Amino acid sequence: MKRAIFPGTFDPFTIGHFSVVKRALTFMDEIIIGIGINDNKKTWFPTEKRVEMIKKLYADEPRIQVEPYDNLTVDFAQKRGAKFIIRGIRTVHDFEYEETIADINRKLAGIETILLFTEPELTAISSTIVRELLQYGKDVTPFLPEGLDINL
């Protein structure tokens, strides 16, 4: 079984994240969407709500699990028996950062990172931008996957 972790804060889970998961399901048997808990990050939605929103979104997809974690991603992956980490890349800056982390994870635990480049029409969409739009009361539905209920 090919199991992967797709880690992130997912505050909120965007159509870019949704695209990465959809594409990764074409070559992975199971994906665990790992919602990292980082007390240094100021989030819009509490962790429990993010877990609930994403679980509901994938309620009909048995190959997707959603779990919070508060340790290193590589440790979470090992604990869950995942041999791969999936990451989405929007920019060259993302690539440089992810390459460094991927090298460390491979050295620490032999876990491979698979980088999926964002579809061109989605590169401008980020959780940070969506949070800012929410802060100013804007409609963010064009940037969220259909079926993601941010008002749970």
Secondary structure, 3 states (H helix, E strand, C coil): CCEEEEEECCCCCCHHHHHHHHHHCCCCCEEEEEEECCCCCCCCCCHHHHHHHHHHHCCCCCCEEEEEECCCHHHHHHHCCCCEEEEEECCHHHHHHHHHHHHHHHHHHCCEEEEEECCHHHCCCCHHHHHHHHHCCCCCHHHCCCCCCCCC
